Amino acid sequence: MSKKKLTYQSASEELNNIASQLEDDNVNIDDLEKLVKRGRELVLFCQEKLRSTQEQIKKSEQ
């Protein structure tokens, strides 16, 4: 099974999906734990992508 490469766009969409699921009062504790863990991974990925992009922009302006 091939894994799709994570992009900022796909991470953002997945984060929005997780946020919607977390707003649902019917999420059980086991799913909640998995959703929060995955959400954290995605947030860290997005932060790093933004930081990296910002550095590239700064370098190209010099």
C-alpha positions, 0 to 999 in steps of 0.5 A: 500500500503506497502512502500519499505524501503529506502536503500542507493542503492535505494536512490542513484539510485533515485538521479541519476534519478532526476539528469537526469530529472533536465538536461532536459530543459523541466522540468516545475517549479512545477516538478522542485520544487518537484524534488529538494525537493526530491533530498535534502531528498535523499542527507540527507538520504545518508549523514546520512547513510554514517556517521552512517556506518563510526561510526560503522566501527570506533567502530568495529576497537576499 
